[in-house]
Amino acid sequence: MCYSLSIQSSIDFRNRNALKIHGDRAVLTSSLPTLRLPSLAERYRRKKLLLCSGRGVGDLRFDGNTPVELCGIIPRHRLRVSCSDARRTPEETAAEVIAQPDFSEFITSERVKVVAMLALALALCNADRVVMSVAIVPLSLSRGWSKSFSGIVQSSFLWGYLISPIAGGTLVDRYGGKVVMAWGVALWSLATFLTPWAADTSLWALLAARAMVGVAEGVALPCMNNMVARWFPPTERSRAVGIAMAGFQLGNVVGLMLSPILMSQGGIYGPFVIFGLSGFLWLLVWLSATSSVPDRHPQITKSELEYIKQKQQTSTRVNKQYITGGIPPFGRLLSKMPTWAVIIANSMHSWGFFVILSWMPIYFNTVYHVNLKQAAWFSAVPWSMMAFTGYLAGFWSDLLIRRGTSITLTRKIMQSIGFIGPGIALIGLTTAKQPLVASAWLSLAVGLKSFSHLGFLINLQEIAPEYSGVLHGMCLTAGTLAAIVGTVGAGFFVELLGSFQGFILLTAILYLLSALFYNIYATGERVDFDTTAA
C-alpha cells in the first residue's frame, strides 16, 4: 500500500535532531544522521527549504533504512513538518511514520462504532430530559401551575444534575467509561419509566423522579469525554466529539418531535414509558459490544489498535491517587486560569442550553400563540441544525490542526464562533414578529452554538488528560448552577416584566462576555497541575 504524504512547511537542514508536525502534532521525532532527498535545483538548496504542491518528493529515508513514499503532486493527506534542535528523551526520539486512514477505513473502524454508541446514549439522555419541556404545558394547565412554578418543576432535573458530575467524573477516571455509562443509562431510564407513577403519587415524588434522572445523567458527558480521549488520537478527536454531540442534539429533536405524537396516542405519560424502555435496549448492546479502552476490545483489529497507540500524542498518565482511592487535587485544578476558562465557558453553555431547551416550547406557545405540537416542532428545528453543524465544525477543527494551526488558536476560533454567533443571533430573535422568522434566528443561534463543543468541551482533554473526567464534572456542576439560575430566573423574569425579550437580551450579553474571557485565558497546551502557581 502506498501512503500519500506531503511536506508543506520549511525544513531546516542544518538542524535535523528533531522532526515534528506544526501545532504539536508529532509525525516523528528522531536523531537523524542522514536525511536523503532527491537532487534539487540550486535555488531550493537553502537553509530553509519549502516543499509545496508544485514540487513532489519521490522518497524520504530515515537512518537509511525506513523508506516513506511520497506519492502524487497533491496528496490526499497532507502533513506539515518542521525541524528543530529540541532536546528529546529516548522515547520521544523513536522514529514514527503513521499514515492517516482514508474515510472508508475511519467510518468502519471500531472506534467509530464506540462513538456511535456514545451518540445514541447521549440522544437518549437528552430525549429523557426534554420530555418534561413538552409535558409541562398540559401539566401546568391541568394543575394550575404558574410560569414561575413550572420553572421550578423543570429545574428539579438540575437539582440531581448538580450532585453527580464531580463524583461521576472521578468514577470515570478510576473505573472507565463503559461501566459508569452503563450504570448511568440504567438509572436514568428506570427513573424516566417510573415518572408517570411518581406524578400520580405526589408532587414530591415527581420532583424526586426528575432529580434522579439528573443524578444519573450527570455521568454521561464525562464518560463521553473520557472514552473519546482514550479511543481517538488528537487529530480525530474533534470529529469524534462532533459525532457524539450530534447524537446529543438529535435527542432534543427526537424528544421534542415525538413527545406530542406519543402524548396524543398514549396520554401525557406515553413518552416517558417509551424512552425509558429504549434505554434498556441500548444497555444490552453497550455491555456486549464496547470496552473502556481499545486494547480491551474483543473485536478491534491489530492495525487499528497500533494506529491508536502510535497516534496518541499525549499519553494519559495513570493517576496513582485514584488507584489508591485518593481525592483529586481540586485546589491545584482551580489554581489555573485555563481551568476557569473552561468552567466559565461551560457555565454559559449550560445557561443558554437549558434556557432554550426548557422555555422555547412555552415561548412559541405564549408569544406566537401556536399550539403545543407546532411549538414543539418550531423548538426542534434548531437542534437539528446543531447536530448538522456540530459535525462540520468537528471536521473543520481537525483540518485546521492537521494543516498546522495551533491547538490553542483552533480552540479559540471554535469557541468564538460558538458564543459570539449565538449572542448576535439571540439579539435578532428579539426582533422576530413571525414564528418562522423566530425559528430561523433560533436555528442560527443553536447551530453556531455547536462550534463551542470544539472549544471548551474538547479543551478539557488537552489541558488535563489525566483529570479530564473530574474536571469535566467540576465544569458540569458549575454549569448546572448556572442552568438552575437561568431556568428558574427566566420564569420569574417573565412574570416580573411580562416579556421574554429582556431575558433573551441578557443571555446574548453573557455569551459575548464569556467569549472574551475564554479568548484571554484559554490554552490548548497541557497545563502543569503539579504546582499551584497561576
NUNU-645268 format. One record per residue (C-alpha): residue number from 1; x, y, z. Coordinates in steps of 0.2 Angstrom, whole numbers. Layout:
<sites>
> n, c1, c2, c3
> NUM, X, Y, Z
...
</sites>
This chain:
<sites>
> n, c1, c2, c3
> 1, 0, 0, 0
> 2, 6, 17, -4
> 3, 3, 31, 8
> 4, 2, 48, 1
> 5, 11, 62, 12
> 6, 16, 79, 9
> 7, 29, 90, 17
> 8, 22, 108, 16
> 9, 32, 118, 28
> 10, 50, 123, 29
> 11, 64, 111, 34
> 12, 80, 117, 42
> 13, 93, 105, 35
> 14, 106, 111, 47
> 15, 96, 106, 62
> 16, 90, 88, 60
> 17, 89, 82, 78
> 18, 70, 83, 79
> 19, 56, 82, 67
> 20, 38, 86, 72
> 21, 22, 92, 65
> 22, 16, 110, 67
> 23, 4, 113, 81
> 24, 12, 100, 92
> 25, 6, 85, 82
> 26, 21, 74, 81
> 27, 24, 65, 64
> 28, 41, 58, 70
> 29, 55, 63, 82
> 30, 72, 56, 78
> 31, 90, 59, 80
> 32, 94, 58, 61
> 33, 112, 55, 55
> 34, 106, 57, 37
> 35, 91, 64, 28
> 36, 91, 58, 10
> 37, 82, 69, -3
> 38, 82, 69, -22
> 39, 93, 81, -30
> 40, 85, 98, -31
> 41, 89, 114, -41
> 42, 102, 126, -33
> 43, 88, 139, -29
> 44, 80, 126, -17
> 45, 96, 122, -8
> 46, 94, 135, 6
> 47, 94, 135, 25
> 48, 75, 133, 24
> 49, 68, 123, 10
> 50, 49, 125, 5
> 51, 41, 109, -2
> 52, 24, 113, -8
> 53, 12, 106, -21
> 54, 22, 111, -35
> 55, 37, 100, -31
> 56, 35, 82, -27
> 57, 47, 72, -17
> 58, 49, 54, -23
> 59, 57, 46, -7
> 60, 62, 50, 10
> 61, 73, 39, 21
> 62, 77, 40, 40
> 63, 93, 32, 47
> 64, 95, 24, 29
> 65, 83, 10, 32
> 66, 65, 17, 34
> 67, 58, 22, 17
> 68, 42, 33, 16
> 69, 35, 35, -1
> 70, 28, 52, -5
> 71, 16, 50, -20
> 72, 7, 62, -31
> 73, 8, 80, -33
> 74, -7, 85, -22
> 75, -9, 70, -10
> 76, -25, 67, -1
> 77, -17, 68, 17
> 78, -5, 82, 20
> 79, 6, 84, 34
> 80, 16, 100, 39
> 81, 33, 96, 46
> 82, 47, 107, 53
> 83, 64, 103, 60
> 84, 72, 110, 76
> 85, 86, 107, 89
> 86, 74, 102, 103
> 87, 81, 91, 117
> 88, 72, 74, 116
> 89, 71, 59, 128
> 90, 75, 42, 120
> 91, 56, 38, 120
> 92, 52, 54, 111
> 93, 66, 51, 98
> 94, 59, 35, 92
> 95, 56, 37, 73
> 96, 37, 35, 68
> 97, 29, 37, 52
> 98, 10, 35, 53
> 99, -2, 36, 38
> 100, -19, 44, 40
> 101, -33, 31, 37
> 102, -45, 36, 22
> 103, -63, 39, 25
> 104, -69, 21, 22
> 105, -57, 14, 35
> 106, -61, 28, 48
> 107, -80, 26, 46
> 108, -80, 7, 48
> 109, -67, 6, 62
> 110, -71, 0, 80
> 111, -68, 17, 87
> 112, -82, 25, 76
> 113, -94, 11, 82
> 114, -89, 16, 100
> 115, -93, 34, 97
> 116, -109, 30, 88
> 117, -115, 20, 104
> 118, -110, 35, 114
> 119, -120, 46, 102
> 120, -135, 35, 105
> 121, -133, 36, 124
> 122, -132, 55, 123
> 123, -148, 55, 112
> 124, -157, 45, 125
> 125, -150, 56, 138
> 126, -157, 72, 130
> 127, -174, 64, 125
> 128, -177, 59, 143
> 129, -173, 76, 148
> 130, -183, 86, 135
> 131, -199, 76, 138
> 132, -204, 87, 153
> 133, -201, 103, 142
> 134, -216, 97, 132
> 135, -226, 88, 145
> 136, -225, 104, 157
> 137, -238, 113, 146
> 138, -253, 101, 148
> 139, -247, 98, 166
> 140, -247, 116, 170
> 141, -264, 119, 163
> 142, -272, 104, 172
> 143, -264, 108, 189
> 144, -265, 127, 188
> 145, -246, 130, 189
> 146, -239, 147, 186
> 147, -224, 150, 175
> 148, -213, 153, 189
> 149, -218, 136, 197
> 150, -217, 127, 180
> 151, -199, 133, 180
> 152, -196, 126, 197
> 153, -203, 109, 192
> 154, -192, 109, 176
> 155, -177, 113, 187
> 156, -179, 98, 198
> 157, -169, 88, 185
> 158, -155, 101, 188
> 159, -155, 98, 206
> 160, -150, 80, 203
> 161, -138, 85, 189
> 162, -129, 97, 201
> 163, -124, 82, 213
> 164, -117, 69, 202
> 165, -104, 76, 189
> 166, -89, 78, 200
> 167, -92, 61, 208
> 168, -96, 53, 191
> 169, -81, 61, 183
> 170, -70, 54, 197
> 171, -78, 37, 195
> 172, -75, 38, 176
> 173, -56, 41, 178
> 174, -55, 27, 190
> 175, -66, 13, 183
> 176, -68, 18, 164
> 177, -82, 24, 154
> 178, -90, 8, 150
> 179, -96, 3, 167
> 180, -100, 21, 173
> 181, -110, 24, 157
> 182, -120, 8, 159
> 183, -125, 12, 177
> 184, -130, 30, 172
> 185, -141, 24, 157
> 186, -149, 11, 168
> 187, -153, 23, 182
> 188, -160, 37, 171
> 189, -170, 25, 160
> 190, -178, 17, 176
> 191, -182, 35, 183
> 192, -190, 40, 167
> 193, -200, 25, 166
> 194, -207, 27, 183
> 195, -211, 46, 181
> 196, -229, 43, 177
> 197, -231, 33, 193
> 198, -222, 47, 203
> 199, -233, 61, 195
> 200, -249, 52, 200
> 201, -242, 49, 218
> 202, -237, 66, 223
> 203, -228, 82, 218
> 204, -214, 77, 229
> 205, -212, 60, 220
> 206, -212, 68, 203
> 207, -199, 80, 208
> 208, -188, 66, 216
> 209, -190, 56, 200
> 210, -184, 70, 189
> 211, -170, 74, 201
> 212, -165, 55, 200
> 213, -164, 57, 181
> 214, -152, 72, 183
> 215, -141, 62, 195
> 216, -139, 48, 183
> 217, -137, 59, 168
> 218, -123, 69, 176
> 219, -111, 55, 172
> 220, -115, 55, 153
> 221, -104, 69, 146
> 222, -88, 64, 157
> 223, -90, 46, 151
> 224, -90, 53, 133
> 225, -75, 64, 135
> 226, -65, 50, 144
> 227, -68, 37, 131
> 228, -65, 49, 116
> 229, -48, 54, 124
> 230, -44, 35, 125
> 231, -51, 29, 109
> 232, -46, 43, 97
> 233, -29, 51, 93
> 234, -29, 70, 94
> 235, -31, 73, 75
> 236, -48, 64, 76
> 237, -55, 70, 92
> 238, -64, 85, 86
> 239, -74, 73, 73
> 240, -77, 61, 87
> 241, -84, 74, 99
> 242, -94, 81, 84
> 243, -102, 64, 81
> 244, -106, 61, 99
> 245, -113, 78, 102
> 246, -123, 76, 86
> 247, -132, 62, 94
> 248, -134, 73, 110
> 249, -143, 86, 99
> 250, -153, 74, 89
> 251, -160, 68, 106
> 252, -168, 85, 108
> 253, -176, 83, 91
> 254, -182, 66, 94
> 255, -189, 71, 111
> 256, -197, 87, 105
> 257, -205, 80, 89
> 258, -210, 63, 96
> 259, -217, 68, 113
> 260, -233, 77, 106
> 261, -236, 62, 95
> 262, -234, 49, 109
> 263, -244, 60, 121
> 264, -259, 61, 108
> 265, -258, 42, 107
> 266, -254, 36, 125
> 267, -258, 51, 136
> 268, -246, 64, 144
> 269, -235, 50, 151
> 270, -233, 40, 135
> 271, -216, 47, 130
> 272, -209, 43, 147
> 273, -213, 25, 146
> 274, -206, 23, 128
> 275, -190, 32, 131
> 276, -187, 23, 147
> 277, -189, 6, 139
> 278, -177, 12, 124
> 279, -163, 15, 137
> 280, -163, -4, 142
> 281, -162, -10, 124
> 282, -147, 1, 122
> 283, -139, -6, 138
> 284, -139, -24, 131
> 285, -129, -18, 115
> 286, -117, -7, 125
> 287, -112, -21, 138
> 288, -109, -34, 124
> 289, -100, -23, 111
> 290, -89, -10, 119
> 291, -74, -8, 131
> 292, -67, 7, 140
> 293, -50, 7, 131
> 294, -45, 0, 114
> 295, -34, -14, 120
> 296, -48, -22, 129
> 297, -60, -23, 115
> 298, -63, -40, 108
> 299, -66, -36, 90
> 300, -53, -22, 87
> 301, -40, -26, 73
> 302, -22, -26, 77
> 303, -19, -12, 64
> 304, -32, -1, 71
> 305, -25, -4, 89
> 306, -7, 0, 83
> 307, -13, 16, 74
> 308, -22, 22, 90
> 309, -7, 19, 101
> 310, 5, 27, 90
> 311, -5, 42, 86
> 312, -9, 46, 104
> 313, 1, 62, 106
> 314, -1, 65, 125
> 315, -1, 49, 134
> 316, -13, 48, 148
> 317, -4, 45, 164
> 318, -12, 33, 177
> 319, -16, 44, 192
> 320, -10, 33, 207
> 321, -21, 43, 219
> 322, -36, 36, 210
> 323, -30, 18, 211
> 324, -27, 20, 230
> 325, -44, 29, 232
> 326, -36, 47, 234
> 327, -45, 63, 232
> 328, -42, 73, 216
> 329, -32, 89, 218
> 330, -46, 101, 217
> 331, -36, 115, 224
> 332, -22, 114, 211
> 333, -35, 112, 197
> 334, -44, 128, 202
> 335, -27, 137, 204
> 336, -25, 139, 185
> 337, -34, 151, 174
> 338, -36, 139, 159
> 339, -47, 129, 171
> 340, -58, 144, 174
> 341, -59, 147, 156
> 342, -67, 131, 153
> 343, -78, 132, 168
> 344, -85, 149, 163
> 345, -87, 143, 146
> 346, -97, 128, 151
> 347, -107, 138, 163
> 348, -113, 150, 149
> 349, -116, 135, 138
> 350, -127, 127, 151
> 351, -136, 143, 154
> 352, -140, 145, 136
> 353, -144, 127, 133
> 354, -156, 124, 147
> 355, -165, 141, 145
> 356, -168, 137, 126
> 357, -172, 119, 129
> 358, -184, 122, 144
> 359, -193, 138, 138
> 360, -194, 138, 119
> 361, -210, 127, 118
> 362, -218, 139, 131
> 363, -210, 154, 122
> 364, -218, 149, 105
> 365, -234, 145, 113
> 366, -236, 161, 123
> 367, -228, 174, 111
> 368, -234, 167, 94
> 369, -249, 158, 100
> 370, -245, 142, 91
> 371, -252, 125, 98
> 372, -242, 113, 108
> 373, -237, 102, 93
> 374, -232, 117, 82
> 375, -222, 124, 97
> 376, -213, 108, 99
> 377, -209, 107, 80
> 378, -203, 125, 80
> 379, -192, 121, 95
> 380, -185, 105, 87
> 381, -179, 113, 71
> 382, -164, 122, 79
> 383, -157, 106, 87
> 384, -157, 98, 70
> 385, -146, 112, 64
> 386, -135, 110, 79
> 387, -132, 91, 75
> 388, -128, 95, 57
> 389, -116, 110, 61
> 390, -108, 101, 75
> 391, -101, 88, 64
> 392, -95, 101, 51
> 393, -87, 110, 65
> 394, -78, 95, 71
> 395, -71, 91, 53
> 396, -65, 109, 51
> 397, -57, 109, 68
> 398, -47, 93, 64
> 399, -42, 100, 47
> 400, -36, 116, 54
> 401, -24, 106, 66
> 402, -18, 95, 53
> 403, -13, 110, 42
> 404, -3, 117, 56
> 405, -14, 129, 65
> 406, -10, 128, 84
> 407, -22, 119, 95
> 408, -24, 135, 106
> 409, -29, 146, 91
> 410, -41, 132, 84
> 411, -50, 131, 101
> 412, -52, 150, 102
> 413, -58, 151, 84
> 414, -71, 137, 88
> 415, -76, 145, 104
> 416, -78, 162, 97
> 417, -90, 156, 83
> 418, -99, 146, 96
> 419, -103, 161, 108
> 420, -102, 177, 98
> 421, -113, 169, 84
> 422, -127, 164, 96
> 423, -126, 181, 105
> 424, -129, 190, 89
> 425, -142, 178, 84
> 426, -152, 180, 100
> 427, -152, 199, 98
> 428, -160, 195, 81
> 429, -173, 184, 89
> 430, -180, 198, 100
> 431, -185, 207, 84
> 432, -194, 192, 76
> 433, -213, 195, 73
> 434, -217, 178, 65
> 435, -214, 161, 72
> 436, -205, 156, 56
> 437, -193, 170, 57
> 438, -190, 167, 76
> 439, -187, 149, 72
> 440, -174, 154, 59
> 441, -165, 165, 71
> 442, -165, 152, 85
> 443, -159, 139, 72
> 444, -144, 151, 68
> 445, -140, 153, 87
> 446, -141, 135, 91
> 447, -132, 129, 76
> 448, -117, 141, 79
> 449, -118, 136, 97
> 450, -112, 119, 92
> 451, -94, 126, 87
> 452, -91, 129, 106
> 453, -91, 110, 108
> 454, -74, 110, 99
> 455, -68, 124, 110
> 456, -71, 122, 129
> 457, -78, 104, 128
> 458, -63, 96, 119
> 459, -51, 108, 128
> 460, -54, 98, 144
> 461, -44, 83, 137
> 462, -30, 94, 132
> 463, -26, 104, 147
> 464, -29, 89, 159
> 465, -29, 72, 151
> 466, -26, 63, 167
> 467, -40, 73, 176
> 468, -52, 75, 161
> 469, -66, 66, 170
> 470, -66, 75, 186
> 471, -63, 92, 178
> 472, -77, 89, 167
> 473, -88, 85, 182
> 474, -82, 101, 190
> 475, -87, 111, 174
> 476, -104, 102, 174
> 477, -108, 106, 192
> 478, -104, 125, 189
> 479, -114, 124, 173
> 480, -129, 116, 182
> 481, -129, 130, 195
> 482, -129, 142, 180
> 483, -143, 132, 172
> 484, -154, 132, 188
> 485, -152, 151, 189
> 486, -156, 153, 171
> 487, -171, 141, 170
> 488, -179, 147, 187
> 489, -174, 165, 184
> 490, -182, 165, 166
> 491, -199, 161, 174
> 492, -198, 175, 187
> 493, -191, 187, 175
> 494, -205, 184, 163
> 495, -218, 186, 177
> 496, -210, 202, 183
> 497, -208, 211, 166
> 498, -221, 202, 156
> 499, -210, 198, 142
> 500, -196, 185, 136
> 501, -187, 199, 126
> 502, -177, 206, 141
> 503, -171, 189, 147
> 504, -165, 184, 129
> 505, -155, 200, 128
> 506, -147, 197, 145
> 507, -142, 179, 138
> 508, -135, 187, 122
> 509, -124, 199, 133
> 510, -117, 185, 144
> 511, -112, 175, 128
> 512, -102, 189, 122
> 513, -93, 192, 139
> 514, -90, 173, 141
> 515, -82, 173, 123
> 516, -70, 187, 129
> 517, -65, 178, 145
> 518, -61, 162, 136
> 519, -50, 170, 122
> 520, -40, 179, 136
> 521, -36, 164, 147
> 522, -39, 148, 137
> 523, -24, 137, 131
> 524, -23, 121, 120
> 525, -7, 115, 129
> 526, -6, 103, 143
> 527, -7, 113, 160
> 528, 5, 108, 174
> 529, -6, 105, 189
> 530, 8, 99, 200
> 531, 11, 116, 206
> 532, -2, 129, 212
> 533, 6, 145, 204
> 534, -6, 154, 192
</sites>
